[in-house]
Amino acid sequence: MRKIVIAGNWKMFKTQAETQDFLQGFLPHLEETPPEREVVLCPPFTNLNVLSKSLHGSRIQLGAQNVHWEENGAYTGEISAPMLTELSVRFVIVGHSERRQYFGETDATVNLRLKAAQKYGLTPILCVGETKEQRDAGETESLITSQLDKDLIDVDQNSLVIAYEPIWAIGTGDTCEAQEANRVIGLIRSQLNNPHVSIQYGGSVKPNNIDEIMAQPEIDGALVGGASLEPASFARIVNYKVNYK
Ligand SMILES: O=C(CO)COP(=O)(O)O
C-alpha cells in the first residue's frame, strides 16, 4: 500500500522557543486530518529533543534532515542514526539538493546514508530532481534515472520514501505544473522494483496548490519547505481537500 506522507522540511529555521509556538498553533488543526495521512516534521537537529518530548503520543512523526553513515567516529558536525532513533526519529531526508549543492553530497554518499538509515530502522526520504539547465536541455529523465540507479544500490525499497524535487521549483514560487510532476513521478515509479514506495512532490508547495497536486494519481504526498514553517499554512496543506476540480 502506498502511504500518503506529508512532511515539513524546516531547513535551518526555528529555535526551540519558535518550535513550541508553532506546535501551539498547529496541533489543534490535526483534529481534522484524516488518519491515513502521515504527518512528519523535520526540524533542525537542535529541536529534535524538545519535539520528541512534546509530540510523545501525538500522530506527528519526527524526521531529521541528514544522517551520517557511521555509527560514531571522528566526523565533526555529523549526526548518526542511533543518535536519531534515541529521540524517536522515524524519518530522515537524504540527498536534498541543498546538501548536494552546498555540502558536497554525492550519489555515493547519498547511497551510504540511505543504507545506514535503514540499518537502524529509519525510513529515508530520498530527494531527486533536476536543475533548470538540465530541464531545458531535455535531461530531466536521464538525470533522475542516473540518480536513482546510483543512490538505490542495495537499498531496501520496502522502507523508503522518494521526493521528486525539481531544483528550479524549490523556494522560488515557481511550482512544477501538477500534471508534469505527476508524469515525472510516474517515471520514477517505473524505475523502482517495489510498487508500494510512496513518492512525494516538493518545490513551492503552498496552500493554494496542494489540492491540485494531491489530486494527481501518482503523487503520494508532499515535502514542504517554506509553507511548513507557519502553522496555518502547513495545516491547510496536511488538510488538503480531495475533491479538487
Ligand atoms: O526543498 C523543499 C523541501 O525539501 C521545498 O522548499 P519550498 O517548499 O520552500 O520550495
The ligand as a Tripos MOL2 file, in Angstrom:
@<TRIPOS>MOLECULE
LIG
   10     9     1     0     0
SMALL
NO_CHARGES

@<TRIPOS>ATOM
      1 O1         13.1640   21.9870   -0.5740 O.2       1 LIG1
      2 C1         11.9840   21.8470   -0.3100 C.2       1 LIG1
      3 C2         11.5370   20.8030    0.6340 C.3       1 LIG1
      4 O2         12.5550   19.9060    0.9110 O.3       1 LIG1
      5 C3         10.9610   22.7240   -0.8920 C.3       1 LIG1
      6 O3         11.1010   24.0010   -0.3740 O.3       1 LIG1
      7 P1          9.9590   25.0990   -0.6710 P.3       1 LIG1
      8 O4          8.6420   24.4380   -0.3210 O.co2     1 LIG1
      9 O5         10.2960   26.2510    0.2200 O.co2     1 LIG1
     10 O6         10.0420   25.4060   -2.1320 O.co2     1 LIG1
@<TRIPOS>BOND
     1     1     2 2
     2     2     3 1
     3     2     5 1
     4     3     4 1
     5     5     6 1
     6     6     7 1
     7     7     8 2
     8     7     9 1
     9     7    10 1
@<TRIPOS>SUBSTRUCTURE
     1 LIG1         1 GROUP 0 **** ****
